[in-house]
Amino acid sequence: MRYEKVTRVFHIALLLTVLAQLLTEQFMQVPKPGEPIDLVAGFIFSVHQMIGFIVLIIAITYLLVIMDKLEHRTRLFPWLDRDLRAALLIEIKRDLPGWFTGKLPNPEQAHLIAGTVHGLGLLLATGLGMTGSIIFLGIKHDGSMPPAIHTLREIHELLGTMLWIFIIGHVSMAVIHQIKGHRVLQAIFSSDK
């Protein structure tokens, strides 16, 4: 399977910015009321915030681009269509047992599962960018925040944990597919026809 150039560009842009987010999250320090902030950790927090805006812009732009074409919408969000939802359930029932024994179907045969995974990842990145942006607007310079923003911060952290799980699972499946000879990495990272 070959992907359109726009899909490859957005995929790579999200990959790089989301990985930067996950890395900066490990070393940043969120300001807390009345506590001094480490200069380097505070700078990394600022970088995390700025990259977060970039992730949000990329994710929303990608959503706007894909929502313009029916084939893109149905590829990433098959569960929104009744017939495709039924086909997705059939595909899951057919393929899921094989995952535990190392039998992965060719991505061409499991396109609804792969599309759903990519669509959910895109929604997860969008949710993280949106919650992070709202937190940015709601947090005070001393690190204090109203209760609603604090709750949103907890949701943001939960989404961040979910993104770690998603990335680990997504990369693991891509590597396993590659080992099985399905050449999924070439399909997304190569511009060869």
C-alpha positions in Angstrom: 0.0 0.0 0.0 1.3 3.4 -0.9 0.2 6.6 0.9 -0.5 9.9 -0.7 2.2 12.6 -0.2 0.0 14.6 2.1 -0.6 11.6 4.3 3.1 10.8 4.6 3.9 14.5 5.4 1.3 14.7 8.1 2.3 11.3 9.5 6.0 12.3 9.7 5.2 15.8 11.1 3.0 14.3 13.8 5.6 11.6 14.6 8.4 14.1 15.1 6.4 16.6 17.1 4.6 14.0 19.3 8.0 12.3 20.0 9.4 15.7 21.0 6.4 16.2 23.3 6.9 12.9 24.9 10.6 13.6 25.4 10.2 17.1 26.8 7.5 15.8 29.1 10.2 13.6 30.8 12.5 16.5 31.7 10.2 19.6 32.2 9.0 21.1 35.5 5.6 22.5 35.7 5.5 25.8 37.8 4.0 25.3 41.2 2.7 28.2 43.4 5.4 29.4 45.8 8.1 27.0 44.6 11.2 28.0 42.7 11.5 26.5 39.2 14.7 25.1 37.8 15.8 27.3 34.9 16.5 24.4 32.5 13.4 22.4 33.5 11.3 25.6 33.1 12.8 26.2 29.7 11.9 22.6 28.7 8.4 23.2 29.9 8.2 26.3 27.6 9.5 24.2 24.7 6.8 21.6 25.5 4.1 24.2 25.4 5.3 25.6 22.1 5.6 22.2 20.4 2.2 21.4 21.8 0.7 24.3 19.8 2.5 22.9 16.7 1.0 19.4 17.3 -2.5 21.0 17.6 -2.1 22.9 14.4 -0.8 19.9 12.5 -3.6 17.6 13.9 -6.4 20.1 13.2 -5.0 20.8 9.7 -4.8 17.1 9.0 -8.3 16.6 10.2 -9.5 19.4 8.0 -7.7 17.9 5.0 -8.9 14.4 5.5 -12.5 15.4 6.3 -12.6 16.9 2.8 -12.5 13.5 1.1 -14.8 10.6 1.8 -12.1 8.0 1.2 -9.9 9.6 3.9 -12.8 9.9 6.4 -13.8 6.3 5.9 -10.2 5.1 6.1 -9.5 6.8 9.5 -12.9 6.7 11.0 -14.7 3.6 9.6 -16.6 3.2 12.9 -18.6 6.3 11.9 -20.3 4.4 9.1 -22.8 1.6 9.9 -21.6 -0.8 7.2 -18.0 -0.1 7.8 -18.5 -0.5 11.5 -19.9 -4.0 10.9 -17.0 -4.8 8.6 -14.5 -3.6 11.2 -16.0 -5.9 13.8 -15.7 -8.8 11.4 -12.1 -7.9 10.7 -11.3 -7.7 14.4 -12.9 -11.1 15.1 -11.0 -12.6 12.2 -7.6 -11.1 13.0 -7.3 -10.5 16.7 -6.7 -14.1 17.7 -3.8 -14.3 15.3 -2.1 -11.3 17.0 -1.4 -13.4 20.0 0.3 -16.2 17.9 2.3 -13.9 15.6 0.0 -14.3 12.6 -0.6 -10.8 11.3 -2.5 -10.4 8.1 -1.1 -8.2 5.3 -2.1 -4.6 6.0 -4.1 -4.6 2.8 -6.4 -7.3 4.3 -6.7 -5.5 7.7 -7.2 -2.0 6.4 -10.1 -1.1 8.7 -8.2 -2.0 11.8 -5.1 0.0 10.7 -7.2 3.0 9.6 -9.0 2.9 13.0 -5.8 2.9 14.9 -4.4 5.8 12.9 -7.7 7.7 13.3 -7.7 7.2 17.1 -4.1 8.3 17.3 -4.9 11.4 15.4 -7.8 12.1 17.8 -5.6 11.4 20.8 -2.9 13.9 19.5 -5.7 16.5 18.9 -7.1 16.0 22.4 -3.7 16.4 23.9 -3.1 19.6 21.9 -6.5 21.0 22.8 -6.3 20.3 26.5 -2.7 21.5 26.7 -3.7 24.8 24.9 -6.6 25.4 27.3 -4.2 24.7 30.3 -1.7 27.2 28.8 -4.5 29.8 28.7 -5.8 29.0 32.2 -2.6 28.6 34.2 -1.3 31.6 36.0 2.4 32.7 35.9 3.0 31.3 39.4 1.6 27.9 38.4 -1.7 28.2 40.2 -4.8 27.2 38.3 -8.6 27.2 38.9 -10.2 23.8 39.7 -11.5 23.3 36.1 -8.0 23.8 34.7 -6.6 21.5 37.3 -9.1 18.8 36.3 -8.2 19.4 32.6 -4.6 19.0 33.5 -5.3 15.6 35.0 -7.2 14.7 31.8 -4.2 15.9 29.8 -1.8 13.7 31.8 -4.1 10.7 31.3 -4.2 11.4 27.6 -0.4 11.6 27.7 -0.2 8.2 29.3 -2.6 6.8 26.6 -0.3 8.4 24.0 2.7 6.5 25.4 0.7 3.3 25.2 -0.4 4.1 21.7 3.1 4.9 20.4 4.6 1.8 21.9 1.8 -0.4 20.5 1.8 1.3 17.1 5.6 1.1 16.7 5.6 -2.5 17.9 3.0 -3.5 15.4 4.8 -1.6 12.6 8.1 -3.4 13.4 6.3 -6.8 13.6 4.6 -6.1 10.2 8.0 -5.2 8.8 9.6 -8.4 10.1 6.8 -10.3 8.5 7.7 -8.8 5.2 4.8 -6.4 4.8 7.0 -3.4 4.2 4.8 -0.9 6.1 7.7 1.4 6.9 8.6 1.8 3.2 4.9 2.6 2.5 4.8 5.5 4.9 8.4 6.8 4.7 9.2 6.3 1.0 8.0 8.5 -1.8 8.8 5.8 -4.4 5.8 4.9 -6.7 
